[in-house]
Amino acid sequence: MRFIILVILVPLLFLRICLGGEVVVYTSEDKVFSEPILQQFEKKTGIKVRAIYDTEETKSTGLVNRLIAEKDNPRADVFWSGDPVRPVLLEMKGITTPYISSSAVDIPEIYKDNEGHWTGFSARARIILYNTSLISTDEKPLSLFDLTKPKWRGQVAIANPLFGTTSIHMAALFITLGDEKARKFLQDLKANGVKIVSSNGEVKRLVARGEVTVGLTDTDDANVAIQEGSPVKIVFPNQQDMGTLIMPNMVCLIKNSPNPENGKKLIDFLLSKEVEKSLAWAPCAQMPLRYDVRTPADVVTINAIKGMDIDYHAVAQKLDEIGEFLKQWAGY
C-alpha cells in the first residue's frame, strides 16, 4: 500500500515542481531564519527554491563577491540581503535590474530605491548588549562613545569591521560624524582594548558568558540570547543625539538571471506582510517596516527607535572609501 501511495505522490510532486519551475536565491540572512520563509514560498507556489547561504564570518561579503564574479554569467535570480547596503553596491556595479513590486506599495519610501533596484523589508538595529550579572541598569552605557571611557577598558567586543553589519555601521558613523571624528572614535576604542572577534554572534556569546561586559551587535543576535535565558539586555545607543543604525533586509532582482519571472514572484512574497509578520514572531524578532503588522509585545516597533538619518547609497560609497582604514584598524 505504501508503495502504491509513493508511486502516485512522487510523480505529482515532480509535476508540480516542473510546472512551477525553480528560482535561485543567494541570501546573507541567517539560514535558521531565512530557510523557513523560503519553504513557505515553495509550499505556496510550487516553485522550487535553490538557496545559497552565506557564512556567518563573511556575510554579506562572500555572496556579493560571488555575484560580482558571476556578472557575465549570472546563476542567481534574487539576492536577499540581510543588510541594506550590499544591494546598493551591486546596483552600482550594474548587477541588479529594476523591479518595482506591487507588494511594496505600503513600505515607506526611504526603504525603497526610486528606480526599483532594491526594496527593504523587516529590519534589525545596531545595539549595545550588556551582561546584567556584571553591571546594573544604572551603569549601562547609553552611547557608543561611552565605550571609549576607561570604565570599559578591555570589556567591549565588536565583530570584524570588514564584514557584515559592523562594516555598514562603521560607514554610517563616518558619514554622520565626519571622517575625522569617526577615525578618532575607532582609534579611542582600540586604545581602550576593544576585542575584535569573528562575528556578531561571537560578540553575543562573549557577552552572554560574561567574558566581556558589553558588545556591539544586532537585535536579532541579542534577541536570541535573551530567549536562551542569558543574563543580557539591550541598549539602543545614542537616542539623545544621532540615533542608532536601522538595517532593513533588502531584496533585488539580478540582471539577466536565468528565472526572472520566478525571481519576481519570490520578491513579491518576501515583501509581503506575511513575511514581515513571520520574521517578527521568529527568534530574530525583526521589526516590520509597516505599522499595521502585528508583532509580539517584546518586539520594539520601528517608530519607537530614533534611527540614524542615513542615505544607503552614501553608506555604500563610504564603505568602499574606508576599506583600507578599516583593514589597518582591524590589523590586516
Salt bridges, closest charged atoms under 4 A:
GLU22 OE2 - ARG50 NH1 3.28
ASP30 OD1 - LYS59 NZ 2.10
GLU42 OE2 - LYS48 NZ 3.72
GLU70 OE2 - ARG66 NE 3.16
ASP83 OD2 - ARG86 NH1 3.35
GLU91 OE1 - HIS313 NE2 3.10
ASP106 OD2 - LYS273 NZ 3.92
ASP106 OD1 - ARG290 NE 2.84
GLU109 OE2 - LYS112 NZ 3.20
GLU115 OE1 - HIS117 NE2 3.77
ASP146 OD1 - LYS149 NZ 3.03
ASP179 OD1 - LYS318 NZ 3.06
ASP188 OD2 - LYS184 NZ 2.75
GLU202 OE1 - ARG205 NE 3.01
GLU202 OE2 - ARG209 NH2 3.99
GLU211 OE2 - ARG209 NE 2.72
ASP218 OD2 - ARG124 NH1 3.25
ASP218 OD1 - ARG126 NH1 2.80
ASP220 OD2 - ARG124 NH1 3.30
GLU261 OE2 - LYS264 NZ 3.44
GLU274 OE1 - LYS44 NZ 2.93
GLU276 OE1 - ARG290 NH1 3.03
ASP292 OD2 - LYS273 NZ 2.72
GLU321 OE1 - LYS318 NZ 3.07
GLU324 OE2 - LYS327 NZ 3.65
